[in-house]
Amino acid sequence: MPELLRRFLRPREGWSSLALLIVMVVTLVWSVQRAEWVDHMDYLLPVAVVAALAGALLGLTRLSVVFTLPVAALLGAGYVLFTIGGEYFPSLDQAGRLILLRGDALDWTRIVIDGGFAPQLSPYAIALGMLMWVTAFIASYTLYRHHRVLDSILLVGVALVANMSATFTDDADFLYLVLFSIVALLLWLRIALVNREENWRLRRVKENLDVPGQIMRSGVTFIAGSIALAWILTTVAVAAPLTGVWSNLDGVWSDIRNQFEGAFGGLAGTDSRIQGNSFGSSLRVQGSWDSSDSPVMTVASPRAYYLRTVTYDVYTGHGWEISEGSDRRVEAGDRIFPGYTPERPLAGDSFNIETISIEIQDSVGRNVFTPGYPTKAYLPVVVHQPGGQPLLGALQSGVTLEKGKGYKITAAISDTTEAMLVSAGDDYPPEIVATYLGIDGATQRTKDEARRVITAAGAEDPYHQAKALADYLRSDPRFAYTTVASLPSDPNRDLVDFFLFDADGQRGYCEYFATAMAVMARTLGLPARVAVGYAPGERVDEGIFQYRKKNAHAWAEIYFPQYGWQIFESTHSIPNVVRLPGSAVSPPVEPTGSGLPTQQFDEGRTGDVFTLPSFEPVPGGFEPGGQRPGDENRIGNAWIMLALFTLFLAFAGWRLLRSRRRFRFLAPGDRQWQRLAFAADRAGVAQRPSETVYEYAGWLEEQIPQRRVEIHQIADGKVWQSYSGHSISSDLIALLERAWSRLQLPLLWLTLRKWIRSLLSGRLGS
């Protein structure tokens, strides 16, 4: 048979290996399709299968990579465009499909560069298709050209784990991981057997037809046991460290989403962690706003509240950022600020303590939402303190926020009257002044306009000044609300100046209005910040409110001594914040010398607790007054670990007894030699049928040169017992046993060394 024909008909790895690899790639396709990154993803399956076939066929040729890789790239690009065009534009001919795909790509690029959210989905589909082609092709090409099975498995496995870590997974997604693991181990076992048989042929070892079957049976048993053990461990609390690692991956995707929010704005996947409309460490006004009706979360509370997650203190001229500072982890149920913070309200009669429930229905990343001033969160949270000050810049979850689960949070809800805020004065704490009064980017005419507004309103105290600014932005007919607005053509122009004075710029959504309100307030000496989260949702039942994507909102907050941060709504489309006039003013409350609140404000209370039907806490969360997670699992974990350790010891003891019984009835000399040969065979250096005892012993001495004497002694004992016709003395038996005891550790090290080397090279034999 010609060599070229033989190479394709009977490849070294066999075509069954390609079948296993295709199953692995198809598992990846199913996982990506389940994530629903975009609509219409049926094209991924043929793309992956064709890519794997192309990789195998090109890998079996002897052509240079200078030729094969460009051919694969052209073939992949053409096939991906062909399949996507057919799925997205089935009524057009191929030329028409390509024209529309090109137009979508150009429009998507233009919108993203301009800072908006691109609605075109075909560019995302093309990117996913090319990633799938590259993954499947390289995995197959690496296997059949370079014979590196571990590289192929790792490539597909990393892609699978990356997709799972970028989505909110459930049991079905982990079933894909289990299926992939089983098939990957079978492929590894298959290639290991091929390598072992090839090694036997090189060493001229006569093949026993039963050995491959025994190896396969042992391998399958090992695979089944490993998968079962891994499955058991993931269902108990001993998997908590792995859960922590997985949660950290979630944080990585959240950072990517925050950095490239515009590019991911069009992703439609309901399970995706990197959709648009996120709340990150920076806010850049994009020019468009997501106003879809998709539900995000359900909240149980006495009335609909503003729910805040991030606040920004640094104005950049075109958006906002959080000052760099420190992150502090707070365990579930602990006080968020156990010590001093100027944000803590001190007038007890101006706030109500309430505990609300929030159930997640769509991706919110790690953002934790709270009304008012949060005192306790019944899940692990991470508090970002801007500038390292005792201030709340952002509140994020310390665990993954899974859809269908939720958390409870206790907060002090403002019930201040106008009279209270008028009497608050302007004696601001130094932390507030240092963080929330800087406004270097405001133009002079912005400052003049803010002064004109409060003068026209006759506002003399901070409360009426802030109210005058909000009323001005809400009621002035020059300002119109729209979800798609213009941005300054000059990238160096100040956004607030553009919004207030440019005829093309006096249109916008909440980010425009909130930014203008906060900047103008700061020019008047009022501590201000921009908060993001959700405006009050719609009532769906008594004490239950639905929050949707269209409720995502940005608003301005002004600080008042003794009363903390107060919301001032300046956006046209959101109802105004109404405060009662009030007739009595609470006397000022001074903090104690320790900086802790006086007894007028008790942060230990949960107040009225509002809950949802069938409420289930997120991992690490618990109900107020209930048992903290982890306490009830410690004893169970100890028993599980003890049982596993006992099973391991029992298995190791059984294997040791079995190996000793094998050599128990052998004659002295032969017994030590068979032990040596058995251990060396485990290391992958079995004796050839054509080798004499001394030839094999000499080869072993080269592998373990520090034990030449012991190996030679055991070889002498074997030869004496087999050919002398005399029995071995007790002294010689003792000498052989001592030699064997000295060889056990070096042989174990030889086994590990060979195994590590084969693992790195993708081969078991040496």
N, C-alpha and C positions, 0 to 999 in steps of 0.2 A: 504494500500500500504506500503511495507517495506520502512523503513527510507532511506536506501542506494539508492533504486530505485527512491524514490521521490526526493532525493537530486539531482539526475542527470536529471530526467525528468522535474522537476519543480524547478530549482534553484532559490534562493532568488532574484537575479538580473534579472532573465529571460534570455532566449536565444536571445532576441532582443538586449539586451545590448552587447552581444558578436558580433552580426552583426555590430552594430555601432562601436565597438572597431576595428573590422577588417577593416572597411572603413577608420578609422583613420590611421591604420598601412599601408594600401595600398596607402594612400596619401603620407606617408613618402617614400614608395618604389618608387612611381612615381617621387618624387622630387629627390631622389638619382639617379634614372636612367636617368633623364634629365640632371643631372650634368655630366654624362658620365665619371665618375672617371676612369673606365677601360672599355675595350671592353667586350662584351658578359655579360650582366647583367640581362638577363631574369630570371635567377635562383632565384633572390631576392623575386619575388612575391610568389612562392610556399613556400619558406623558411619562409616568414613572416606569411602566412596564417596557415601553419602547427604549427608554434611556438605559435600563438595565441590559436589555438585549444588545443595544449598540455598544455598550461598554465591554460586554463579553466578547463580541465579534471583533471589535477593533483591538482588544487586548490580546486575542489569540494570533493576530497578525504579527509579523516581524517589522512592521513599518515604524519609523521613528515618530516620537511624540511631536516633532515639528510638523508632521503631516496629520497624525491622528487627532490631536487636540483641536486644531482649527476646523477639521472636518466635523468633529463632534459639536463644536460651537455653532457652526452654520446649520447643521442638521437639527440641533436643539432649538435654535431661534426660529427656524422655519416651522418646525412641528408645533411648537408652543403657540405661535401666532395663528397657525392653521386651526388648531383645536379651540383656542379661545374665541377666534372670530366666528367659528361655527356655533359656539354655545351662546355668545352674547348677541350676535346678529345673524340668526339662522335664515332670515328671508332674503339676504343679500348674496351676491356672488362674491368670490374670493377677493377680487379687486376692491369692491365696495367695502368689504369687511376691513381690509388693510387701511383704506382711507379713513374710516371712522376710528379705528384703533390709533392711527397716527394723530388724528384730531383730538381724541381724548387725552393722549399723552401730552400734547402741547398745551392744552387748556389746563390740565392738572399741574404741570410745571409752572405755568404763569400764575395760577391762583396761589400755590404754595409759596412762590417767591414773593408775592405781594402780601403774604401773611394771613391768608384766609384758609378756610376749610374746603378742600376740593371735593365735590360730590361724585366725580368720575370714579367708577370702580374698576374699569378694565386695566388701568396701570397697576393696581394692586394685584389683579389676577395674573398679569404678565410677570410681575416680580415673583409671585408664588410659583408660577409654572417654571420659570428659569431656575429658581432655587431647587425645586423638586428634580428637574432634569440634571442639574449639576451633581446633586447628592447621589441620585441613583446611578448615573454614569460613572462617577469617580469610584463609587463603592464596587461596582462590577469590574471596571477596568483595573483597579488595584488588585482585585482577587485573581483575575485571569492573566494579567500581564506580570505582576510582581509577586504573586502567590502570598500576599500578606492579608490573611483572613482577619486578624485583629484590627487592622486599620479599617477594613470595610465595615466591620461590626461597630467600631467606635464612631465612625462617621455617621452612619444611620442612627445609632443610639443617641449621639449628641443632638442631632436634629430633632429626634422624638422628644427628648427631655426638654430641649429649648422650647418646643411648641407647647408642651404641657406646662412648663413654668410660666409661659406668657398667657395662659388661660386659667380660668377657674375650673379645676378638675373635679370629677366625681368618680364613683366606682367604675363606671364604664371606661373612662380614660385610663385608669390603672389596669384594667383588663387588657387594653392594648399593650401596655408596658409588659405585662406578664406574658402575653403571646409573643411579643418581640423577644423577650428574654429566653423563652423556651426554644424558639426557632434559632436564635443566635447561638445558643449553647449547642444545639444539634449541628449547626454549620461548623462551629469550632471543633466539635468532636469528629465530624466527618473529615475535615481537613487534617486534623491530628492523626487520624487513622491512615490517611493517604501518605502523610509524612513518615509515619512509622513503617508502613510497608515499603516505602522507597528506601528507607534506612536499612531495612532487612535485606533488600536486594543488593544494596551497595556493600554490605558486610557479608553477603553470600550466605545469609541465614535461610534455611529451608522453611518456607511458610507453612504453618499449621492452619488449615482452613477453619478450625474452630476458634482460633484466637481473635480474628476480627469480630466475630459474633459476640464473644465474651466481652471484648472491649466496648462494643456498642451497648450491650445490656448493662454493663457497669456504669457507663456514661449516662445512659438514660435514667438509671436509678438515682445516680448522683444529682442529675438535673432536677428530677421530680422532687427529691428531698430538699434541695436548695430553694426551689420556688416555694414549696410548702412552708419551710421555715421562715422565709422572707415574708410570706403572706401573714403568718401568725404574728411575727414581730411588729408588722405595721398596724395590727389591730389592737395593740396594747400600748400602755404608756411608756414602755421602754424605748419606743420609737421617737420619743420627744426630741432627742438631739438631731435626728434626721429631719423632723418637722421644722426645727429651727433653721437648718440649712436650707430647706425648701422655702421657708418664709424669707430668708435673705435673698433668694433668687427673685422672689416677688418684688422686693425692694429695688433690685437692679432694673427690672422692667418698668417700674414706676418712674425711676430716674430717666430712663430713655424716653418714656412717654412725655415727661415734663420738658425735656430738652427739645423734642421734635414734635410738639403738639400739633402744629399745622399739618405736617406730613401725614400724621395718623388720624386726622380729623374725619376722613371719609370712611374709615373702617367700620363695617357693619356688624362685626361679631359681637353677639350679646355676652359671650364668655371671655372676651378679650380684656387683658389688663392694660392695653395700650391704645384704647380708643381716644378720640379727641374729647374736648370739653372736660378737661381734667383740672385739678387744683394743685399746682406745684409750688416750688420755691420762688418762682418768678411769674409775673403776669405781663405779657406784652399784648397791647391792644391789637387785635388781628384784622379788624375790618369787617368781620362777620361773626354771627352768633348762632349756635345750635338751638333751635326752638321746636324740637320734635316732642311728641306726646308720649314717648316711651317711658314706662314707669321705672323709677330708680329705687325708691324705698317707701315703706309704709311706717308711719309714726303714730304711736299712742301718746296723746298729751291732752290737757284740758282744752287747749285752743291751738291754732296753727301758729308756729313760731318761725322766725328766721333761724336757720341752722348754719352756724359758722364752722369752718374747718381751718382756714389759713387767714392770717392778717399780714399786710405788707406795710413796711415803714419807710422804705427808700424809694423816692420818686426818681425815675431815670430820664424823664423827658418824653418817653414814649411808652411807659408802663411802670410797673412796680416790682420790687424785689424785697425779700426778707434779709435783714442784716445777718451776716455770718455770726454764729454764736455757739451755744452748747446744746447738745441733745441729752435729755435725761429720761431714763426709763422709769415708769411708774407701774407697779404691779396692780393687778385687778383688785378693786376695792379700796386701794390706798388713796389718801388725799393727794390731789394733783399738785397743790402748793402747800406743803405742810408748814412752811415758814412764811416769812414776810413776802408780800407782793403788793405794790401800790394799786393793782387792779382789783383787789378784794373789796367788795362793797362793805362799808362799815355802818351804815344806817339800816338797822334791822327792819324798820317799818316800811322801807322802800323796796323790799324784795320778798319774793315767795320762794321757798325751797320745794322743788319738784323733781321727781325721777321719771323720766320718759323712756319709752322703748322704741328702738329703731330696727326694722327688719330690712335687710339688703335684698333688692330685687334685680339689680344690674350692677355692672362693674363700677366701683368707686375707688379702686386702687387701695391705698392704705389710709385714706382720709377718714377721720372720725369726726362726726358732726355733733355740735352741742348748741343749745340755746343759752343765752345769757353768760353768766360766769360759772364755768364748770368746777365742781368741788370734788366729785368722785366719778370714775369710769369703771364699770364692772367688766372690764377686759383689760389686758395689758396694753399700755399706751406709751408712746414716746413723745415727750414735750420738747419742742424747739424753743429755746430762749434767745431772742435776738440780742446780739452783743453780750451774751452771757448774763444779762440782767434778769431779775425775777419777773419776767413778762412772758405772756403766752403768745408766741408767734405762729405756731402750728401745732396741731394735735393729730398724730398718726397712730395707727394700730401697731402693736408689737407682734400681731399674728395675722394670718391671712383672713380676710373678711369674705367668707364664702356666701354665695347666693343662697337665699332661703333661710339663713340664720341671722342673728342680730345681737344687739347689745343694749344695755341700759346705762344711762348716765344721769347723775344728779347735778343739778345746776341751780343757781340763784337767778330767778327770773325778775327782771326789772319791773317795778310797779310805781316808778317815780312820777311825781306830779311836776307840772311846770314850776310851781312855787318852790319845790325842793331844788330843782336845777338852777333856778335864778339865784337862790341863796348859796349855791355851792362855792362861788368865788373863783379865783384864779391862782390859788396857792398850790401850784403843781409840784409833785414830788420830783426830785432830780432825775430819777430814771426815766420818767415820762418826758421831761424837757429834753434830755439828751437823745432820746430815740424818736420822738414823734413831732418835733418842731422844725427839723431841717428842711429847707425848701430852696436850695440853691438854683434849681432849674426854672423857677417861675419868672416870666417876663414882667417888665414894669407895668405894662398895661393890664396884665392879669391882676397884679396887686392893686392898681388903681380901680379896676372894675369891682373887686371885692369890697374896697372901701366905699365906693359909690353906692353899692347895694345896701350895705348896713346903714349908711347915712340916710338914704331914702326911706328906709324902714324905721328909722329912729331907734335902732337897736343899740343898747349901751352895755348890756351884760353878755357874757359868753353864750348863754342859752339862746337869747333872742337873736344874737348875731348868727349863730349856726342855723337857727330856724329861718332867718331871712335868706341865707344863701340857698337852702333847700327849696324854699318857696320860689325863689327867683328861677332856679333851673327847672322846676316843675311847671311853672306857669307862664314863663316868657314865651310868646308865640314864635320867636325866632328858632327855638330848639324843638326838633322833631325826633320822635322815637322811630328807629328802624333797625332791623337785624342785620342789614348790610349797609355799611357806611364807608365814607372815603377816609383815606389816610393822607397825611401831608406828602406832597410830591418831593419836597426837600427832606431827606432823612434827618437833617440836623435841626429841623424846626420843632419847636415845643408842641406837644400834642394838645395841651389845654389851651394854649394861645390859638392854635388852629381851630379848635372846637368852638371857642367863644367868639372869635372875630372874623373868621374866614367864611364867606358866603357858601362855599362848597363844603364847609366842615361842620356846620351847625345841625348835623344829623348824626344820630348814633344810638347805641344801646347802653345797657347799664354800666359798662366799664368806662364809657365816655363821661356819663353823668357823675358817677362816683369819683372818678379821678378829678374832674373839675371841682367837685364839692370839697374834697380833701385838700387839694392844693390851695384853693382860695381860702379855706379855713386856716391853713397854716400861715398864709401871708398875714392874717389878722392876729397871730399869736395863739391860736387855738390848737391844742394837741389833736391831731387827726391821723387816721389810718384808713386804708381800704381793706374791707373784709370780703371774703368770697365763700360761697356755699350755696344755700338754697333759700329763696324767698318762701313765705308761707304757702303750704300746699292746699289742695282742695279737700273739703270734708266729704268722706264717703260713709261715715257712720258716726254714732255718738262717741266722741273722744278718739276717733281714728281719722288720719289724714294721709292722702296720697301725694307724694312728691314725684314730679316727672322731670325729664331733662329740660323742658322749657322753663321750669322753676329755677334752674341754675342762675345765680345772680351775684352781682358785686354791689356793695353799698359802702357808704362812708360812716365812720363812727367817730364821735367826739368824746374826749375824756373830761369828766367832771370830778373834782376832789370829793371824797366820801362816797360817791355813787358809781365810780368806775366808768366803763365805756357805754355810751348811749347811741342808738341807731338814729340816723337822720336820712330819710329816704328822699332822693332827689330825682329818681327815674320816673318818667311819665307813666309807664305802663303798670307800675306797682302802686297799690293803695298807700296813702300816706300813713305814717306812724302817728297815732292819736294819743295824746297825754291829757289827763284831767288837769284842770287849772289848779286845784288844790287851794286850801285856805290856810292851812297850818304848815309850818316848816319845821322839820325835825332839827333840834340843835346839833351843831357839829359834833362829830364823834372822833376823839383823838385816839390813835393807836397806842397800845400799851408799850412799855419800854422794851419788851422783847420783840416788838413788831408783830405779835400775834393779834388776831381780832379780839375785840371785847366780847362779852357775853351776849351783846345784841345780835351777833351773827354766829350761829352754831353750825359749823361745817360737818359735824358728826351726824346730823339728821339727814334722813332720806326724804322727808316730807311725804306728800302724797305720791304713791307709786302707781303709774299707769302702764298697763301691760297689754300685749296683743294676744289674741287667741292662738293656741299652739305655738307659743314663743319658744325658740330653741337658741340658746347662747352660742356664740362663735367659740371655736377652740380656745381654751384659756379663760373664757368668761363664765360668769355665774350670776345667779339671782341675788338681789339685795337680801341680806339676812340668811342666805344659804351657805353651804359649805364651799370653801375655796377649792378650785380644781387642783388636783395633784395630791392633796392630803389622803384621799381615799384610795389612791393608786399605789402609794409607796409600798404598803405591805404586799399587795398583789404583784408588783414588780419584783420584789425580793423573792417571792415564791417561784415566779416564772424563771428568773435567772438561776435560782438554785436547781430547779427541775432540769433546765437545759444543761447546766454544768454537770449534773449527775448523769444525764443521758450521755454526755460526751465522755465522761470518765468510764462509764460502763462499756461504751462502744470501743474506746481505746483499749480497755482491759481485755475485751473479747478478742480483738484483733491480735493483741500480744500473745494471749494463750493459744490462739489458733496457729500463729506462726511458730510458736515453740513446739507444739504437738507435731508439726510437720517434720521436725528434725529430731524428735526425742529418741526414736528407735534406730537412728542411723549409727553406724560404728564410729568411734572416735577417729578423728582425722577427716573422715568423710563428712561428719556432722559440721565441723567448723568451716570446711570448704564450701558446702552447700549454703550455709548461712552467708558466707562472703559473696558467693555467686548470686544468691537471691537479692541481697542488698545492692550489689552492683547493677543487677538487671533493673531494679527500681530506679536507679539513677540513669538508665538508658544506655548502659555499656555492657550488654550481655555478651557472654562467651560465644564465639563462633564455633560451629561444629568442627571446623578444620583445625582449630587451635588446640595445642596441647596445654596441660596444666601450667607448665612453666612459661609458655608463650603468653597465655592470658595473664598470669601473675606478673610478668614483666610489663605488660601493657598497663595493668592496674598500678604498678609501682610508679609509672610515669604520671599517672593522674593524681596519686597521693604520695609524693616523694618522701614526705616526712615519716611515712610508715612503711618504708621498704622492708625493714627487718621483719615486722609482724606479718606482712603479706607473704614473704618468702618462707617464714616458719610454717604458716598454714598450708602453703603449697607443698612443702616437704612432708608435712603430716599426711596430706592427701595421697601423695605418691607412695609413702611408706605403707599406709594402710592398704592401698590397692595392689601393690606389686611386690612387697617384701615377703609376704607369707607369714609374718610374725605379728603378734599383737603389740599394741602400743602401751608403754609403761605408764604408770600413774603420774610420774613426774612430767613426762612428755604431754600427757593430757592436760595437766595443770598449766604447762607452758602454752599450749594451744588456746586454752580458755582465756589466759591473760592477754594473749595476742588479739583474740577476737574482741575482748572488752575494750582494748585500746583503739580498735578500728571502727567501732560503732559510730562515734561522733564524727570522725573524718568522712565516713561514708554518708552520714546524714547531711553534712555540709556539701558533699559532692552532689547529692540528689537535689538539694535546694539550688545550688549553683547552676546545674544543668537545666532545672525547671525555669529559673529566672531568665537564663540565656535564651531558652526556647520561647518563652513568653514574649521577650523583646523582639525576637527575630521572626515570630510567627511560626516557628517550627518546634516540634517536640524532640526530634532526634538531633544528634550532634555529629 
